[in-house]
Amino acid sequence: TTRDARTMSHDAPSTTAHAEEDDAISVGALIDDLKSEDVELRLKSIAKLGSIAKALGAERARSELVPFLAERDDEDDECLLAIAGELATLIDAVGGEEHVHVILAPLETLITVEETVVRAKAVETACAVGRAMTPGGIGKYFVPLIERLAQGDWFTARVSACGLFATAFERSEESQLELRNTLTGMFRDLCADETPMVRRAAAQNLGKIAAVSSGDFIVNELLTMFAALTSDDQDSVRLLVVEDCVVLGKLLSATDCANKIVPIVLKLAADKSWRVRYAVAQQIYEMCDVVGAEVASKGLFDAYVALLGDSEGEVRISAAGKISEFCSLAGAVYSAEKILPKVHELANDSSQHVRAALAEAVLGLAPTMGKDTTVEKLLPVFFILLKDEFPDVRLNIISKLEQVNTVIGVEMLSTELLPAIKELAEDKHWRVRLAIIEYIPVLAQQIGTTFLFQKDEGSDSGDDLLNSLCLQWLQDSVYSIREAAANNLFRLTEIFGADWALEYIFPRIKELMSSHHYLYRLTVLRAVSLLAPAVGEEVILGEILPIIKHATTDTVPNVRFNAAKALSPLIKAIDVAKFQSEIRPILVGLQSDPDADVRYFASEVLTSAA
């Protein structure tokens, strides 16, 4: 035992030495790869920076690895981007908050490169480093970095500096007055920088600074900078300030918001640049929600109405998309007086995209307006949009039918609705046909099946709508439509049950099984295989199995082997005894089929069943 202990004591240092030697070799290989001319090798090594740092230990990671990365002058943007991201993995590996500042050295180089995505990732990592630092470290290392960047000759450094201020304000303490005053002065200078790209970056980050600042600092310092940016001569700067309006509005008191932010929103809503007005149209509802209906009624509601009638189509599209939420906030009286007249104008807008945006939102007005106003003023708009020449407009209006159905009922719509559905089902663009097929089960669930079984006046046989459309879709020339039609029948059966399917589905698909076109017969097989889990054993054996059994004698091998495949979901839905007596003999017979594919799939189904 003593000898064994001595042996172990001698072996242990040896083992440790070998492990350290192996680690050194692997780390050395990874560092060599970082210097390689092969981009792929460099990327693989960069991805293991965390492992390299861990193997080296905190002290060597700080003294060797980080300086090595800071000195690297890689010309490949992909490698630079990878380094910028992987440096975040070194935050714990270099020794924690007391030493994490060393990572700022390689980041400072990356933060100033020309490639935008590299700079953005480097700023993101630098902020992560800043959040891991102590308040003292922020003042000693992080703020000086911002200062060097903010005074940089090249605009890319100043742009990147803007992204670091929020972290600096967040991690510094209120007692560090001199430090915070320095930061405030630097950011004020960047807001007035001669380069528009720098002012854009300042506008993008002003809201982030506000989110981590006190109310007094926002009112006394940030609002002044904010007001200056709203009057910038570049519309690319002004449109970014629009988002800051909502951020600041949420942080300020109701009085300050009404007095200092709302007037600026009104000014931007009438801006000469359509891009700024578009940004306002995107944000104005949220602004109104922040200040409340009472304050919004003193100017913001009217500004929204003006945006609905804007001369630029993109602005009208953006405003139209918010119309239901706006009416809900403004109330029925204001909406009926000011917004509904604009709705009528938009329904006849020259831009199909404006009409499509309106169609997607307009029926949301029904709950706010109530039954009488909906019938009197909204239904005419609904019927105009339902007859629109642009299929997306008709699809959008039909997809939101539930909203108006809850208010006035579908009966008042059915006269116009059925022809619109039929037109969409026959549209020359297959994607339009696909969209209406996929929506039919949803529509049926929302407003019942009664409308589906109304007689189709255009049909010589007097068939109902479902009959004419169902057979039409199953026989479509596009495979995706036939597949969607089969799925459509399954979803309808899930909703309304096996008895419904027996009455309305099976008689129609049986007719199609006698079609001369084998692709349509394949569609029937697909449909019945999908229906099997939804209808139960009795219907499977009485209705589905005879259809498939008939298909196994088809003259086309494709139909026969698809019949074999269609038996698989049936097997899972019936008991073993029925499988042995009803389905197994069919598959055994197909194993003797002259076609190799039929024999193969029959054997596959039998094997899976076993």
SELUM-455634 format. One record per residue (C-alpha): residue in three letters; y, z, x. Coordinates in steps of 0.05 Angstrom, whole numbers, padded with zeros to 5 digits, always signed. Each point is the difference from the previous one (the first is absolute). Layout:
BEGIN
AlaYZX;...
***
This chain:
BEGIN
Thr+00000+00000+00000;Thr+00047+00017+00057;Arg-00017-00066+00033;Asp+00013-00038-00065;Ala+00068+00035-00008;Arg+00018-00019+00071;Thr-00021-00072-00013;Met+00043-00003-00063;Ser+00058+00030+00036;His-00006-00054+00053;Asp-00011-00056-00050;Ala+00059+00019-00046;Pro+00056-00018+00050;Ser-00038-00062+00018;Thr-00004-00022-00073;Thr+00073+00015-00011;Ala+00019-00038+00062;His-00040-00061-00023;Ala+00033+00004-00069;Glu+00069+00003+00031;Glu-00017-00058+00046;Asp-00024-00042-00061;Asp+00064+00017-00038;Ala+00041-00020+00060;Ile-00037-00066+00005;Ser+00008-00016-00074;Val+00074+00020-00001;Gly+00011-00041+00063;Ala-00033-00060-00034;Leu+00044+00008-00062;Ile+00063+00004+00043;Asp-00022-00062+00038;Asp-00008-00035-00067;Leu+00071+00019-00017;Lys+00022-00041+00061;Ser-00045-00059-00017;Glu+00028-00069-00014;Asp-00049-00006-00058;Val+00038+00020-00064;Glu-00065+00020-00036;Leu-00019+00047+00056;Arg+00069+00032+00000;Leu-00002+00009-00076;Lys-00069+00034+00004;Ser+00025+00047+00054;Ile+00064+00016-00038;Ala-00042+00018-00061;Lys-00033+00054+00043;Leu+00064+00032+00026;Gly-00016+00064-00037;Ser-00068+00004+00032;Ile+00029-00014+00069;Ala+00052+00055-00009;Lys-00053+00049-00024;Ala-00045-00015+00060;Leu+00058+00008+00049;Gly+00024+00065-00030;Ala+00070+00019-00022;Glu+00030+00007+00070;Arg-00026-00066+00027;Ala+00016-00035-00065;Arg+00073+00022+00008;Ser+00005-00014+00075;Glu-00042-00063+00007;Leu-00016-00035-00066;Val+00068+00004-00035;Pro+00040-00022+00062;Phe-00049-00057+00009;Leu+00013-00023-00072;Ala+00075+00007+00009;Glu-00003-00046+00061;Arg-00043-00052-00034;Asp+00038-00065-00013;Asp-00048-00035-00047;Glu+00026-00067-00025;Asp-00048-00005-00059;Asp+00030+00025-00066;Glu-00069+00017-00028;Cys-00013+00047+00058;Leu+00069+00031-00005;Leu-00012+00012-00075;Ala-00067+00032+00015;Ile+00030+00046+00053;Ala+00056+00020-00047;Gly-00051+00022-00052;Glu-00050+00033+00048;Leu+00053+00043+00034;Ala+00000+00042-00064;Thr-00072+00022+00018;Leu+00026+00032+00064;Ile+00044+00051-00036;Asp-00054+00055+00004;Ala-00032-00027+00064;Val+00061+00011+00045;Gly+00005+00075-00015;Gly+00033+00010-00067;Glu+00073+00012-00021;Glu+00023+00025+00069;His-00020-00064+00035;Val-00002-00053-00054;His+00069-00026+00021;Val-00032-00037+00058;Ile-00025-00053-00049;Leu+00072-00020-00014;Ala+00004-00034+00068;Pro-00048-00058-00015;Leu+00026-00002-00072;Glu+00072-00010+00024;Thr-00020-00066+00032;Leu-00038-00023-00062;Ile+00056+00019-00047;Thr+00047-00051+00032;Val-00046-00061+00003;Glu+00019-00063-00038;Glu-00060-00003-00047;Thr+00017+00035-00065;Val-00069+00026-00018;Val-00009+00032+00069;Arg+00068+00035-00006;Ala-00017+00025-00070;Lys-00067+00028+00022;Ala+00032+00032+00062;Val+00053+00033-00044;Glu-00054+00026-00047;Thr-00038+00030+00058;Ala+00064+00030+00030;Cys+00014+00034-00066;Ala-00070+00029+00000;Val+00013+00026+00070;Gly+00066+00029-00022;Arg-00032+00036-00059;Ala-00049+00032+00050;Met+00057+00027+00044;Thr+00035+00066-00003;Pro+00074+00003-00021;Gly+00016+00014+00073;Gly-00039-00061+00022;Ile+00037-00043-00051;Gly+00066+00019+00032;Lys-00025-00007+00071;Tyr-00040-00065-00005;Phe+00003-00034-00069;Val+00075-00002-00012;Pro+00015-00026+00071;Leu-00049-00056-00015;Ile+00038-00017-00063;Glu+00065+00003+00039;Arg-00025-00049+00053;Leu-00025-00048-00054;Ala+00064+00006-00042;Gln+00041-00019+00060;Gly-00045-00057+00021;Asp+00031-00067+00015;Trp-00054-00039-00037;Phe+00001+00007-00076;Thr-00076+00012-00004;Ala+00009+00069+00032;Arg+00054+00019-00050;Val-00042-00024-00059;Ser-00058+00043+00023;Ala+00046+00060+00011;Cys+00016-00001-00075;Gly-00073+00014-00017;Leu-00001+00064+00042;Phe+00058+00038-00031;Ala-00038+00027-00061;Thr-00052+00033+00045;Ala+00054+00029+00045;Phe+00038+00030-00059;Glu-00065+00026-00031;Arg-00026+00035+00063;Ser+00067+00027+00025;Glu+00025+00067-00027;Glu+00063+00011-00040;Ser+00024+00047+00056;Gln+00000-00058+00050;Leu+00069-00021-00023;Glu+00021-00038+00063;Leu-00065-00038+00000;Arg+00006-00019-00074;Asn+00073-00020+00009;Thr-00021-00045+00057;Leu-00053-00033-00045;Thr+00050-00008-00057;Gly+00051-00033+00045;Met-00051-00048+00029;Phe-00026-00020-00069;Arg+00071-00011-00025;Asp+00013-00047+00058;Leu-00064-00039-00015;Cys+00021-00007-00074;Ala+00062-00035+00026;Asp-00035-00039+00056;Glu+00024-00071+00013;Thr-00070-00029-00009;Pro-00023-00009-00073;Met-00073+00014+00019;Val+00020+00069+00024;Arg+00039+00015-00063;Arg-00060-00024-00040;Ala-00044+00050+00037;Ala+00051+00055-00013;Ala+00000-00016-00074;Gln-00076+00001-00002;Asn-00003+00069+00032;Leu+00059+00034-00033;Gly-00043+00021-00060;Lys-00053+00028+00047;Ile+00053+00043+00034;Ala+00026+00023-00067;Ala-00070+00021-00022;Val-00004+00051+00058;Ser+00073+00023-00004;Ser+00038+00053-00040;Gly+00044-00018-00060;Asp+00063+00019+00038;Phe-00017-00046+00058;Ile-00014-00057-00048;Val+00067+00009-00036;Asn+00042+00014+00061;Glu-00030-00050+00049;Leu-00051-00049-00027;Leu+00039-00023-00061;Thr+00057-00024+00043;Met-00047-00043+00041;Phe-00035-00022-00063;Ala+00066-00022-00032;Ala+00017-00040+00062;Leu-00067-00037-00002;Thr+00009-00018-00073;Ser+00063-00039+00020;Asp-00033-00035+00058;Asp+00017-00074+00006;Gln-00074-00018+00008;Asp-00040-00003-00065;Ser-00064+00015+00040;Val+00030+00069+00014;Arg+00026+00012-00070;Leu-00066-00015-00034;Leu-00035+00053+00043;Val+00051+00051-00022;Val-00022-00009-00073;Glu-00065+00039+00013;Asp+00041+00056+00032;Cys+00038+00007-00066;Val-00063+00026-00036;Val-00021+00044+00059;Leu+00069+00032+00005;Gly+00005+00006-00076;Lys-00063+00042-00002;Leu+00025+00046+00055;Leu+00071+00012-00026;Ser+00023+00042-00058;Ala+00010-00035-00067;Thr+00076+00004+00008;Asp+00001-00028+00071;Cys-00049-00055-00020;Ala+00043-00021-00060;Asn+00065+00002+00041;Lys-00023-00028+00067;Ile-00063-00042-00010;Val+00007-00032-00070;Pro+00067-00035+00017;Ile-00033-00031+00061;Val-00060-00024-00041;Leu+00048-00033-00050;Lys+00037-00033+00058;Leu-00066-00027+00029;Ala-00023-00024-00068;Ala+00059-00047-00001;Asp-00007-00020+00073;Lys+00015-00072+00019;Ser-00069-00007+00032;Trp-00058-00013-00047;Arg-00047+00034+00048;Val+00039+00065-00007;Arg+00001-00006-00075;Tyr-00075-00013+00002;Ala-00010+00064+00039;Val+00042+00038-00052;Ala-00041-00030-00057;Gln-00063+00027+00035;Gln+00029+00070+00006;Ile+00049+00009-00058;Tyr-00051+00029-00049;Glu-00020+00054+00050;Met+00073+00015+00012;Cys+00012+00007-00075;Asp-00061+00045-00005;Val+00028+00044+00056;Val+00069+00010-00031;Gly-00025+00003-00073;Ala+00017-00041-00061;Glu+00067+00034-00012;Val+00029-00018+00068;Ala-00034-00068+00001;Ser+00032-00018-00067;Lys+00068+00002+00034;Gly-00011-00062+00041;Leu-00070-00009+00026;Phe-00029-00025-00067;Asp+00054-00053-00004;Ala-00012-00019+00072;Tyr-00074-00011-00017;Val+00018-00044-00059;Ala+00044-00042+00046;Leu-00059-00008+00048;Leu-00042-00026-00058;Gly+00051-00056-00007;Asp+00010-00012+00075;Ser+00012-00071+00024;Glu-00058+00006+00050;Gly-00071-00008-00027;Glu-00030+00049+00050;Val+00046+00055-00025;Arg-00017-00014-00073;Ile-00074+00003+00018;Ser+00008+00068+00033;Ala+00042+00028-00057;Ala-00046-00028-00055;Gly-00060+00036+00031;Lys+00034+00068-00013;Ile+00021-00014-00071;Ser-00049+00045-00037;Glu+00013+00061+00044;Phe+00075-00012-00007;Cys-00002-00004-00075;Ser-00041+00064-00003;Leu+00053+00036+00041;Ala+00060-00032-00035;Gly-00027+00012-00071;Ala-00009-00045-00060;Val+00074-00004-00021;Tyr+00027-00024+00067;Ser-00059-00045+00011;Ala+00008-00034-00068;Glu+00074-00011+00011;Lys+00002-00021+00074;Ile-00069-00015+00028;Leu-00035-00038-00057;Pro+00052-00057-00001;Lys-00015-00010+00075;Val-00074+00001-00016;His+00009-00059-00047;Glu+00038-00038+00054;Leu-00054+00014+00052;Ala-00054-00025-00047;Asn+00033-00068+00004;Asp+00018+00005+00074;Ser-00003-00064+00040;Ser-00044+00034+00052;Gln-00074+00007-00018;His-00006+00059+00048;Val+00054+00038-00037;Arg-00036-00012-00066;Ala-00066+00022+00032;Ala+00032+00065+00025;Leu+00030+00012-00069;Ala-00067-00014-00034;Glu-00034+00053+00042;Ala+00050+00054-00019;Val+00032-00017-00068;Leu-00055+00027-00045;Gly+00011+00068+00033;Leu+00065+00004-00041;Ala-00039+00006-00066;Pro-00014+00076+00004;Thr+00074+00013+00015;Met+00028-00047-00052;Gly-00046+00021-00057;Lys-00035-00042-00053;Asp+00060-00029-00038;Thr+00039-00023+00062;Thr-00063-00026+00033;Val-00017-00043-00061;Glu+00072-00024-00009;Lys+00021-00012+00072;Leu-00059+00003+00047;Leu-00051-00042-00038;Pro+00043-00063+00005;Val+00002+00009+00075;Phe-00075+00012+00002;Phe-00013-00065-00038;Ile+00047-00039+00045;Leu-00036+00025+00062;Leu-00069-00010-00032;Lys+00016-00074-00007;Asp+00030-00008+00070;Glu-00021-00062+00038;Phe-00015+00041+00062;Pro-00069+00032-00005;Asp+00017+00062+00040;Val+00052+00018-00052;Arg-00052-00003-00056;Leu-00051+00038+00041;Asn+00050+00056+00016;Ile+00020+00008-00073;Ile-00072+00003-00024;Ser-00020+00049+00055;Lys+00050+00051-00027;Leu-00019-00007-00073;Glu-00024+00072-00008;Gln+00072+00026+00007;Val+00025-00037-00061;Asn-00065+00009-00038;Thr+00009+00076-00001;Val+00068-00009-00034;Ile-00009-00056-00051;Gly-00075-00018+00000;Val-00031-00066+00022;Glu-00002-00031-00070;Met+00072-00023+00006;Leu-00016-00034+00066;Ser-00066-00034-00015;Thr+00029-00064-00029;Glu+00035-00015+00066;Leu-00050+00036+00046;Leu-00062-00041-00016;Pro+00029-00068+00016;Ala+00030+00028+00065;Ile-00068+00027+00022;Lys-00032-00066-00017;Glu+00052-00039+00040;Leu-00011+00045+00061;Ala-00075-00008-00007;Glu+00008-00075+00004;Asp+00054+00000+00054;Lys-00009-00054+00053;His+00007+00052+00056;Trp-00067+00035+00008;Arg+00033+00064+00026;Val+00037+00007-00066;Arg-00065-00009-00039;Leu-00032+00053+00045;Ala+00056+00049-00012;Ile-00005-00004-00076;Ile-00076+00006+00001;Glu+00004+00063+00041;Tyr+00051+00029-00048;Ile-00038-00014-00065;Pro-00043+00064+00004;Val+00061+00042+00014;Leu+00037-00032-00058;Ala-00059+00010-00046;Gln-00005+00073+00019;Gln+00074+00012-00010;Ile+00009-00034-00068;Gly-00071-00008-00027;Thr-00044-00060-00010;Thr+00028-00022-00067;Phe+00047-00049+00032;Leu-00057-00030+00040;Phe-00039-00018-00063;Gln+00056-00033-00038;Lys-00016-00072-00017;Asp+00025-00051+00050;Glu+00040-00050-00042;Gly-00008-00053+00054;Ser-00076+00002-00005;Asp-00035-00050-00046;Ser-00058+00048-00010;Gly+00045+00057-00019;Asp-00025+00042+00058;Asp+00037+00063+00019;Leu+00041+00006+00063;Leu-00053+00036+00041;Asn-00052-00053-00017;Ser+00043-00059+00022;Leu+00026+00034+00063;Cys-00066+00031+00021;Leu-00038-00065-00001;Gln+00059-00036+00031;Trp+00004+00048+00059;Leu-00076+00000+00012;Gln+00004-00075+00005;Asp+00061-00004+00044;Ser-00001-00048+00059;Val+00020+00055+00049;Tyr-00054+00049+00023;Ser+00047+00060+00004;Ile+00018-00010-00074;Arg-00073-00003-00021;Glu-00016+00062+00041;Ala+00060+00037-00030;Ala-00021-00021-00070;Ala-00069+00030+00012;Asn+00031+00065+00025;Asn+00047-00002-00060;Leu-00058+00002-00049;Phe-00030+00060+00037;Arg+00066+00038-00003;Leu+00009-00015-00074;Thr-00071+00024-00014;Glu+00012+00064+00039;Ile+00060+00013-00045;Phe-00029-00019-00068;Gly-00075+00011+00008;Ala-00067-00037-00006;Asp+00006-00012-00076;Trp+00065-00036+00011;Ala-00031-00043+00055;Leu-00060-00017-00045;Glu+00047-00025-00054;Tyr+00052-00037+00041;Ile-00025-00014+00070;Phe-00074-00019+00000;Pro+00003-00054-00054;Arg+00053-00037+00041;Ile-00032+00005+00069;Lys-00067-00022-00030;Glu+00033-00064-00022;Leu+00026-00012+00071;Met-00071+00007+00028;Ser-00016-00068-00029;Ser+00058-00033+00038;His-00018-00062+00040;His+00041+00027+00060;Tyr-00042+00047+00043;Leu+00062+00037+00026;Tyr+00014+00024-00071;Arg-00072+00024-00007;Leu+00009+00038+00066;Thr+00062+00033-00030;Val-00040+00024-00060;Leu-00052+00031+00047;Arg+00056+00035+00037;Ala+00030+00026-00065;Val-00066+00027-00029;Ser-00017+00034+00067;Leu+00067+00035-00002;Leu-00009+00020-00073;Ala-00068+00033+00011;Pro+00025+00069+00023;Ala+00049+00003-00059;Val-00047-00016-00059;Gly-00063+00041+00009;Glu-00075-00015+00002;Glu-00008-00026-00072;Val+00053-00054+00008;Ile-00025-00017+00070;Leu-00071-00013-00025;Gly+00021-00032-00066;Glu+00059-00044+00022;Ile+00010-00004+00076;Leu-00072-00007+00024;Pro-00016-00061-00045;Ile+00062-00036+00028;Ile-00021+00013+00072;Lys-00073-00016-00015;His+00022-00067-00028;Ala+00041-00012+00063;Thr-00061+00009+00045;Thr-00027-00066-00028;Asp+00065-00037+00012;Thr-00006-00068+00035;Val+00052+00020+00052;Pro-00026+00046+00056;Asn+00068+00034+00008;Val-00005+00024-00072;Arg-00071+00024+00010;Phe+00014+00042+00062;Asn+00064+00028-00032;Ala-00044+00019-00059;Ala-00044+00039+00048;Lys+00061+00035+00029;Ala+00026+00015-00070;Leu-00063+00040-00014;Ser+00018+00052+00053;Pro+00053+00038-00041;Leu-00047-00001-00060;Ile-00054+00036+00040;Lys+00047+00057+00014;Ala+00018+00008-00074;Ile-00070+00003-00030;Asp-00061+00045+00010;Val-00057-00016+00047;Ala-00050-00016-00054;Lys+00046-00053-00030;Phe+00011-00029+00069;Gln-00074-00006+00012;Ser-00014-00033-00067;Glu+00063-00043-00010;Ile+00034-00017+00066;Arg-00053+00004+00054;Pro-00041-00058-00029;Ile+00062-00044+00000;Leu+00014+00015+00074;Val-00074-00010+00019;Gly+00003-00068-00034;Leu+00062-00019+00039;Gln-00036+00016+00065;Ser-00040-00063-00013;Asp+00061-00043-00012;Pro+00002-00066+00038;Asp+00069+00017+00028;Ala+00002+00044+00062;Asp+00065+00034-00020;Val-00027+00020-00068;Arg-00062+00029+00032;Tyr+00042+00038+00051;Phe+00046+00033-00051;Ala-00057+00017-00047;Ser-00035+00035+00057;Glu+00064+00036+00020;Val+00010+00027-00070;Leu-00072+00023-00005;Thr+00004+00034+00068;Ser+00065+00037-00018;Ala-00031+00021-00067;Ala-00060+00029+00036;
***
